[in-house]
Amino acid sequence: MASAAQSSPEIPEKSLFRIGEVSRLTGTKAFVLRFWESEFPTFQPVKSPTGQRLYRREDIETVFEIKRLLYEDGFTIAGARKHLADRNGSGVHGVASSDAPVRSVSEITPPSRREPASRSYRKFLLDLHEELRAVLTLLEHE
């Protein structure tokens, strides 16, 4: 895939953007932007009195960051959310977890029937469940 520098065009010099403009600038569909708002607490555009979403420059930069984490770095939604929260200093500290993305199912070895599921395997399954629910939600709205 293209690097973040190649995929992030110059952001016009204005303070607020509508969802269609952000969609064109970032190459991300509007329904995906709305979905990401519900998944990423750090990504919350303001709303006009008429209810229209108005995105600030930092919101657009956040879209590029989320897009890079998900599509280029292979993070799950939960992993990208945690990465952004940790980067902004609002993450939970002292919790043992890996920020490294899971690239394939073969990287996680399923437990045998006699031993309990490892933390990484449980996390993988929970992240997979969350992403499948997100896809189902998106498909139901189309």
Sequence and secondary structure as in RCSB ss.txt:
>XXXX:A:sequence
MASAAQSSPEIPEKSLFRIGEVSRLTGTKAFVLRFWESEFPTFQPVKSPTGQRLYRREDIETVFEIKRLLYEDGF
TIAGARKHLADRNGSGVHGVASSDAPVRSVSEITPPSRREPASRSYRKFLLDLHEELRAVLTLLEHE
>XXXX:A:secstr
   HHHH     S S EEHHHHHHHHT  HHHHHHHHHH TT   EE TTS EEE HHHHHHHHHHHIIIIIS  
 HHHHHHHHHHHTT S SS     S    GGGS    SSS   HHHHHHHHHHHHHHHHHHHHHHH 
